[in-house]
Amino acid sequence: MLFNSFPFVLVFLPLTLSGWWLLRSTPLRLVFLTLASYVFYAWWDWRFVPLMIASTTVDYIAGDRIAAADRRHTKMRWLAGSLTFNLAILGFFKYYDFFASSVNATAGAMGAATLLPILQIILPIGISFYTFNSMSYTIDIYRGRVRPAASVLHFSAFVAMFPHLVAGPIVRYSDIEHQFAALKQRLSSDEAAQGIYFFVIGLGKKLLLADRLASPANAYFAGSFGHGLLPSWLGVLGYTFQLYFDFSGYSDMAVGLAHLLGIQFPQNFNSPYKALDISDFWRRWHMSLSTWLRDYLFFPLGGSRGSQLETIRNLTITMFLGGLWHGASWTFVVWGLYHGALLAGHSILRDKGWVPRSAWFARALTLFSVVVGWVFFRAATLQDVVTILAGMAGSHGLGSAGVFPSAYLGSLGVAAGLAFFAPNSWEIHFAPRRRWAVTLALVFVGSVLVFESGGPFLYFQF
């Protein structure tokens, strides 16, 4: 079920909010939220609900056993079992076919027969997000940073909560532990207004900006407009802003829906295209994933505490796995390694003091690096990457901007202006006033009118 759909806005959301606020008992409210979230997930494909329940059960039991164990070795065994289970289901559903295809291609290049069957496995939507949510729970209990959930109801509701279930933000149990322990009994007008604000702003980002850029950008990456200099840059920039407003729009909507439940989620975007360097970009882009990778991968590897060579190694490993997390494709692997190289290079240059003094030049250089990286992220194959980058370098001639509809160019200009110069949705000092009511009403109505033309969120595929 999509946030930007009539079934969600007209049926699921009103019924879920009514049930949540009418019930008074905390256990009943958590049961209701969990079951409603399972219905939300099952709308896509009910067959994968048991998989999420299995992951939830394993991690809840493991968390209890880790907390109860007296010996560090026993705690470690329960943690290893939990992580192995989660990584196994993630690895099978997301990476088996990629691994099998790579093995078979290598075998074919060596003249050998096909070694592994291709199973055409369906990727369960949101599996990358809910496994990372629950993995952080057992790790944090092992580290002594959170207590086990008060009951299986608390943990089930945390994992399944529909606002963040399928595309984040990646919420940690520590973010909502105390909120679940003291659920609000009534929705204040201020929190309702905040919820509506974030939800409608996110809806507008998705439907009125990102989706207006989608078709022409997709056509460019499909090769429909050629690979001249102008079409290449306009196509890649279209995807650059489509991805930003699509995912930041989802994140805003998730935050808004959580507010309507009386719960606060962490910020996931902080104007990443205004970043001064690549490290700053990763502190601003998909913040919940960046901090997850930092806390559960980069720091345990040693972070930047060792030599410069060890720091480069740790950055490379972290970004390689971060790229692979996004998808089972060599393009994502190379994208991760590319950003690992950018971060390593920035670390070296920063230590030597060789960084731009001009903020505008630093922003432009960072954005250029990020845009080049999005080519790896979006292209279907590495050969397509080479073709597109060559086009951006002018190797296929100038081309014409006229291949794109004028509405696309207008939407691209609006998106760029908002991303570069406007405050983001968290920086705006929202207050429930008449002018805001009118503005949000217009954005909501405009969004609803194009519901049927809206597509799924881009991060659903990850």
N, C-alpha and C positions, 0 to 999 in steps of 0.2 A: 504494500500500500504506500502510495506516495503522499508526502505532505501537500504537494500541489495537485490535489485531486478532489473531486466532489465527494466521493465516499468518505475520505478522511475529514474534510472540513465540515460537511453537512451531517454526517452520521457518526463516525467513530469518535471524533474529538468531543462533540457535545455530550454523547453518552458516557464517555470515559471521565470527563471532568465532572459531570453530574454525579456519577457513582462515587468518585473519589471524595468529593466534598460532602455528600450526603451521609456517607458512612462515618461513624465516630470511633469505632474500635480500630486500634492500630493493626492488629493481626488481620482483620477483615479488609482493611484498606490495602495492605500489602498483598494479600491474596488477590484482591480485585485488580490491582495494578499489574501484577505478574500475569494473570490470566488474560487481561486486556492486551498486554504486550505480546503474549503468545498469539492471540488472534491477529494482531497487527502484523506479526512476522509470518503467520500461516497464510495470510492473504496472498503473499508471493508464492510460497510453496510449503504446504503443511508437512511434507515428508521430512523437512530438516529441523522441525521443532524438537523431536527427540534428541537430535545431536546436541543442540544447545542445552537441553535439560541434562544430558549426560555430562557435558563439560561443567555445568553448574554444580552437579552432585559431586563429581570427583574433586573439584576445588574446594567445595564447602567441607567435605570430609577431611581432605588433606590439611586445610587450615586449622580445623579443630585438633587434629593429631599433632601438627607441628607445635601448636600452643601448649598442648598437654604433655608433650615429651620432655623428659628430664635431660636426656643426653643429646649432645649436639649431633652425633652421628645419626640418631633416630630422626631428628628434625630434618637433617639433610636428605635422608632416604625418602621421607614423605614429600619433601619439596621436589626432589628429582622425579618421583613418580608423577606428581601433578604436572610438572613442566613437560615431561616426556609424553604424557597423554595429550596435552594441548598441542604440542608441536607435532605430534604424530597425526592428529586429525587435520591440522592446518597443512602439514606437509603432503598428506595424501590427497586431500581435496583440491588444494591449490597448486601443488607442484609436481604431482606424479606424472601427468601427461607431458609437462615441460621436460622433466628429467628423462622420461622414456623417449621422447622425440630427439633429444640431444644425443642420447646413447645410440639410438638407431641411426642417426645421421653420421655419427662418428664411425660406427660399424660399417655403414654403407660406403663411406669414403675409403675404408680399408679393404673393401671387397667382401665383407662378411654379410651374412644374412641378418634380417631383422631380429633383434634380441628380446625386445620387450613389447607387449601389446599396448596399443593406444586405447584407453578406456572411454574417452569422450566424457570425462567426469564433469558434472554440473557443479559449479562453484557456489556453495551456499552463501547467500548475500549476508554481508556483515560479519563473516566468520573472522576476518582479520581484526575487527574491532572488539568483538566480545571475548575472543581468546586473550587479547592483550589486557582487557579489563580484568579478567579473572586471574590471569597470570600475575599481575601486579599485586593482587590480594594475597596470594600465598607467599610471594617473595617478601612483601612488607610484614607479614606475620612472622616469617622466619627472621627478619631483621629486627623485630621487636618494635616496629613503627606503628602498627595498628593491632587492635585486639580482634579475635575472631568475631564474626557476625553474631548478634544476639540470638538469632534463630535462622533456620534455613529460609524463612520467609523474607528476612532482611536481605540475605544474600541473593536469593532468586530475583527479588524485585530490583536489586542493584544491577545484576547482569542483564535482565530482560527489559529494563525500563525503555519504553518505545522511543522517547525523544533522541537517545544516543545510540540505539541498538544497531542500526545498519550503516551509519557513516560517521559516528563520533559526535562530539569530541570523545577521546579516550579518557573516560572518567575513572579515577581511582577510588577505592572504597573509603579512603581517608577523606575524600572530598564530600562524601554524603553520610558518613557514619553517624555523626552527631545530628544531622538533619533527620535521618530516619528514627533516631532515638527520641526525638521530640517533634513529631509531625505537627504541623500547624493545623488547627481545627477550623480555621476560616481563612478565606483568601482576602487579603486586604485590597483596598482599591488601588493603592500605589503599586503593589506587586502585580495585580491584574493588568494595570496600565503598562508596566514594564514588560510583561509577557506579551501583550498585544503589540507593543512597539517592536520588540525584537522579532516576533513571528512575521509581522507584516513587512518590516524592512527586509528580512531574509527572503520572503516570498517575492518581493519586488526585485531584489538582486537576481534571483534565479530566473523569473519569468520575463521581466521587462528589460534585463540586460544580458545575462548569460545566454538565454535561449534565443535571443535575437542575433547573437553572433554565431550560434552553433552551426546552422546549415551551410553558410558560405565557408566557414572555417573547415568543416568536414569535407566540403567539396574540394577545397584546395588540397587537403592532405590525401584525398582520393585521386589527385592528379588532374582534376577537371579544368583547372585554370592555368596549367602550365607551371613552369618553374623559373620565370623571369624574375629579375630583381624586385620589382614592385609587387607582383602577386605573392612572391615568397614572403616578403616582410609583412605585407598586409594579412596574409593567411596565418602566419605564425603569431603575429601580434593579436589577431582575433582569438586564437586559441589561448594565448597568454591571459587575456582578460576574461574570456569565457570560463576558464578553469578557476580563476580567482573568485569571480562573482558567483559561480555555481557552488563552490565548496564553502566559501565564507557565508553565502546565503543559507546553505543547509545548517551550518554551525549556528548562525543567528537564530534560525527557526527552532533548532534544538534547545537553545538557551531560553527562548521565549516560551516554548512548551513546558520546559522545566519550571519556569516562573509560575505558569498557570497551575502547576501542581504544588506550588509553594516551596520549590527546591531551587537552589542556585548551582549552576554549572560553571566551570572555569572558562575563561576566554580562550578562543582557539586561533584568532587572527588579530594582528595589530599592525595594519597598514604595511604588509611585507614589501611592497614595491617602493616604499620610501626608505628602505634599508640603506645604510651607509657602507656596508661591506657584506660579504657572504655569510660571515658568522652572525651578523646582525639580522640578516634575512632569515636564518634558521631559528633565531629567537622570536621571530614574528610570524612565520609561516607554519601552519598546522602545529601550533604550539604544544598541544597535548601529545602529539607523536614525538616532536623534538625533545621534550623533557623526558618522555618515556625512554627513548633511545639513550639519552644522556645518563639517566639515573640507573637504568637496568642493563646497559651494555657498555657505554663509553667509560663511565666511572669504574665499574668492576674490572674492565680491561686495564685500568691504570690511569685513565684520563690523560691529563697533561702534567702529571706529577713526575714523570721520568724524563729521559732525554728527549731532545727534539725528534730524533728518529722514532722513539717509542710513541710519542704523541702522534706523529704522522701515521704510524701503523694503526694506532687505535682509532684515529679518525677514518682511515680507509676502511677498516673492518666494519665500523659502525655504519658508515654511509653505504657500503656494499650491501649489508643486510637490510638497511633502510630502503634501498632501491628494490631489493628482492621482495620485501614486504609488500610493495605496491603492486607487484604483478609477476607472473611466471613468464618472463620474456627476457631475451638478451638485451633488448632496448632498455628495460628497467635496471638491469644489472649495470650496464654501461652508464646510465644516468646516475646511479648511486656512486659509481667509481669516479665519475666526472665531478660530482659535488664533493666527494672525499678529497680529490686532487685540489679543488678550489679552496677548501677549508685548510688543507695542509699548506698550500702556497700562501694563503693569507696569514697563517700562523708564522711562517718563516719571515715574510715581509714585515709583519707587525713587529716582530722581535728586533728586526734591523732598523725599524723606524721608516721603512720605505712604503708609506701609505699616502694616498692623496690628501692634500691639505684642504682642497676645495670640496665642500660638502656636495655641491651640485655635480662636480666631476665624479666624486665617489659614488653617488647615487646612480649616475648614468652608467658607470662602469659595472656596478653591481647588477643593475637591471639588464644590461647587455649580456652578462654572464648567465643570468637566470633564464633569459629568453632563449639563448642558444641551448641551454639544458632542456627546455621544454620540447625542443625538437626530438630529442631522444625519448622523452616521456610520451609523446603523442604518436610518433611515427610507427608504422606497423612492423617494419623491419630495419635492420641496420643499413641495408642498401638504400632504403628510402631516406634514412638520415643523411647519408652522403649526398644524395641527389638534392635534398632540400637545402642543406648547408651550402652546397655549391651554388644553388640558385640565389641564396641570400648574399653570397659573395660576388654575384654578378656574372657567374660563368655561363649562364644560359641567356644572356642578353637582358635588356631592360624590362621587357614585358609591358603590360598595361594595367593600370589600376581600374580601368573601366570594366574589367571582367567581373568585378564585384558590384552588387546592387548599391545604389546610393544610400539606401536605408542602413545597410551594413556599415558603410563608412561613417555615417552619422552616429550609429550606436557605438562604434569603436572610439570615436572622439569623445562621446559622453563618458564611456567606461574609463578611458585614460584620464580624463579630467577628474573624475571622482576618485580614482585610485591614487593619483599623484597629489591632488590639491585639497580634497575634501577631508574632514575628520571622519574617522571610521565610526561604526555604530556604537562602539563602547566609549568613544571620546565625546560624543554628543551629549550634552546635558539635557536629557529628556525630562519633560514635566507635563503632566496631563492638562494641557490647555486647549482652548478651542481651535487654535491654528494647527496644533498637532493632530487633533481629532479629524479635521478636514483633510489634512495631508495624508494621514494613514488611511482614511476612508477612500480617497482617490487612488492610492497605490493598491489597496486591497481590491477595489472594484476593477481597476485596470488589469490586475493579475488574474482575477477570476474569469474575466472575459477571454483570456488566452489559455485557460486551463487545458483545453483539449489539444492545443498545439505544443504544450510543454512536454519535455522528455524526462527520463529518470536522471537523478543526480550522477555526475561523473564518477564520484568516489564509491558508488554502489559496486562498480566493477572490481574494486580492490578489496 
